[in-house]
Amino acid sequence: MIEAVLFDLDGTLADTAPDLCAALNLLLAEQGNPSLTLEQARPYASSGVRGMLDAGFGMVPGDADYTAFAQRLLKHYERALCQTTLLFPGIVELLAELDKLGIRWGIVTNKAQRYTLPLIEALGLRQRCACIVSGDSSPRLKPHPAPLLLACIAAQAPPVRSLYVGDDLRDILAGRAAGVGTVAAAYGYLGIAAPVASWQADAIVAQPGEILGLLGSA
């Protein structure tokens, strides 16, 4: 029986793309560039600032201006990080059912704590989480297994009795490396890399409620 369900944040638990895209468009406007539509930016949103800079400027870590642009984008995002962000349809009901069943749940994200905690607070989830592991909570980021192993310790659930739900290939890679059951959230952003069917997740769900059917096995 599953004892803990862990969720990625951006693109899995919450639809953060509108606020990330709004911050990107402010930066694009400062540079005299045209805005991106939400549809253009959404596939990149699971990768946070890194994804937004790739979508808007074709920038990747290591580029000469990357750090400076990332800092500017983060300033815009921090000022309005939960203006239009909402939990995905079905998440409220799923979390309520997990609570009812006594199954602990938590969040494992690469987003830094200074943005993660205020966002989760604004969504009304902070006091209910068994654990919150942010991008600076462990020495390595996903796809390294360290964040998930830390979350399992905090949630007091062994990896073999835990599930990790994510909308990006790195979530599935991290979950496999940590020894937890992996669930691909096909309703999420899914990135721009390989199609979700090729990720080799233990399960793929089209909507959050389907996770309830996976609780009897890892």
C-alpha positions in Angstrom: 0.0 0.0 0.0 1.3 3.5 -0.9 2.1 5.6 2.2 3.0 8.9 0.5 2.3 10.6 -2.8 4.8 13.3 -3.8 4.1 15.9 -6.4 6.1 18.1 -8.7 4.8 21.7 -8.4 4.9 23.5 -11.7 2.8 21.7 -14.3 1.7 18.9 -11.9 0.1 20.3 -8.8 -0.4 23.9 -10.0 -0.8 25.6 -13.3 1.9 28.3 -12.8 2.4 28.9 -16.5 0.3 32.1 -16.7 2.3 33.9 -14.0 5.6 32.7 -15.4 4.6 33.8 -18.9 3.6 37.2 -17.5 7.0 37.7 -15.9 8.7 36.6 -19.2 6.6 39.1 -21.2 7.6 42.0 -18.9 11.2 41.1 -19.6 10.6 40.8 -23.3 9.0 44.2 -23.3 12.0 45.7 -21.5 14.2 44.3 -24.3 11.9 45.6 -27.0 10.8 42.1 -28.0 7.3 40.9 -28.8 5.4 39.0 -26.2 4.8 35.3 -26.2 1.3 33.8 -26.0 0.6 31.5 -23.1 0.3 28.6 -25.6 3.8 29.3 -26.8 5.3 29.5 -23.3 3.3 26.7 -21.6 5.5 23.7 -22.8 8.5 25.4 -21.2 6.9 26.2 -17.9 7.8 23.0 -16.1 11.5 24.1 -16.3 10.7 27.4 -14.6 13.0 30.4 -15.3 15.3 28.2 -17.3 12.4 27.2 -19.6 11.1 30.8 -19.9 14.4 32.2 -20.9 14.7 29.4 -23.5 11.3 30.1 -24.8 11.7 33.9 -24.9 15.3 34.4 -25.8 16.7 31.0 -26.8 19.0 31.4 -23.7 20.5 28.4 -21.8 22.6 28.2 -18.7 26.1 29.1 -19.5 25.2 31.9 -22.0 26.9 35.2 -21.3 23.7 37.1 -20.3 21.9 34.1 -18.8 22.4 34.9 -15.1 21.6 38.6 -15.4 18.4 37.8 -17.4 17.4 35.1 -14.9 17.7 37.6 -12.0 15.6 40.1 -13.8 13.0 37.6 -14.7 12.9 36.3 -11.1 12.3 39.8 -9.8 9.3 40.2 -12.0 8.0 36.7 -11.0 8.5 37.2 -7.3 6.3 40.4 -7.3 3.3 38.5 -8.7 3.9 34.7 -8.3 0.3 33.8 -7.6 -1.8 36.2 -9.5 -3.3 33.7 -11.9 -1.8 30.4 -10.7 -4.4 27.8 -9.8 -4.4 24.2 -8.8 -5.1 21.9 -11.7 -8.7 20.7 -12.0 -9.1 17.6 -9.8 -6.2 18.3 -7.5 -8.3 19.7 -4.7 -10.5 16.6 -4.7 -7.4 14.3 -5.0 -5.7 15.9 -2.0 -8.9 15.7 0.1 -9.2 12.0 -0.7 -5.5 11.4 0.2 -6.1 13.1 3.5 -9.2 11.0 4.1 -7.3 7.8 3.4 -4.5 8.9 5.7 -2.0 8.9 2.9 0.7 11.6 3.4 1.5 13.9 0.4 4.1 16.4 -0.3 5.8 18.6 -2.9 9.2 18.1 -4.5 10.2 20.9 -6.9 13.3 22.4 -8.4 11.9 25.9 -7.7 13.9 27.7 -5.0 12.3 27.9 -1.5 11.9 31.7 -1.6 9.3 31.2 -4.4 8.0 27.8 -3.4 6.9 28.6 0.1 4.9 31.8 -0.6 3.3 30.1 -3.6 2.2 27.1 -1.6 1.0 29.4 1.2 -1.1 31.4 -1.3 -2.6 28.2 -2.7 -3.6 27.2 0.9 -1.6 24.0 1.0 1.4 24.8 3.2 0.0 23.5 6.5 -1.3 20.3 4.9 1.9 19.1 3.3 3.8 16.3 4.9 7.0 17.7 3.2 8.1 20.5 1.0 11.4 20.0 -0.8 12.5 22.9 -2.9 15.4 23.3 -5.3 17.7 24.5 -2.6 16.6 22.0 0.1 19.1 19.4 -1.1 22.6 19.6 -2.7 21.4 18.3 -6.0 18.4 19.0 -8.3 16.2 16.6 -10.1 16.8 14.4 -12.1 19.2 13.5 -9.2 17.3 11.3 -6.7 18.5 13.3 -3.6 15.4 15.6 -3.4 13.0 12.7 -3.5 15.0 10.7 -1.0 14.9 13.7 1.3 11.1 14.0 0.8 10.6 10.3 1.7 12.5 10.8 4.9 10.5 13.9 5.8 7.2 12.2 4.9 8.3 9.1 6.9 7.6 6.8 4.0 10.0 4.4 2.4 10.7 5.0 -1.3 9.2 1.6 -2.2 5.9 2.7 -0.7 5.9 6.2 -2.3 4.8 7.6 -5.6 6.2 10.6 -7.4 3.9 12.4 -9.9 5.5 14.8 -12.4 5.0 16.3 -15.8 8.6 16.3 -17.0 11.0 13.5 -18.0 13.4 14.6 -15.3 10.7 13.8 -12.7 10.5 10.3 -13.9 14.3 9.9 -14.1 14.6 11.2 -10.5 11.8 8.9 -9.3 13.3 5.8 -10.8 16.7 6.7 -9.4 15.2 7.1 -5.9 13.3 3.8 -6.1 9.8 5.3 -5.9 6.9 4.6 -8.1 6.7 7.0 -11.0 3.6 8.6 -12.4 3.6 10.9 -15.5 1.1 13.7 -15.4 -0.1 13.8 -19.0 -2.4 16.7 -18.1 0.7 18.9 -17.4 3.2 20.8 -19.5 5.3 17.7 -20.6 8.2 19.8 -21.8 9.6 19.9 -25.3 11.7 16.7 -25.3 10.6 13.1 -25.7 6.9 12.3 -25.8 5.4 11.2 -22.5 4.8 7.6 -23.7 8.6 7.1 -24.0 9.5 8.2 -20.5 9.1 4.7 -19.1 7.0 5.9 -16.1 5.3 3.2 -14.1 1.9 4.9 -14.9 0.6 7.7 -17.0 -2.5 9.6 -15.8 -4.7 11.9 -17.9 -6.2 13.6 -14.9 -5.3 13.7 -11.2 -8.1 11.5 -9.9 -6.6 8.5 -11.7 -3.8 8.5 -9.1 -6.3 7.1 -6.6 -6.3 3.9 -8.6 -2.6 3.5 -8.2 -2.5 3.5 -4.4 -2.6 -0.3 -4.0 0.8 -0.8 -5.6 4.1 1.0 -6.1 
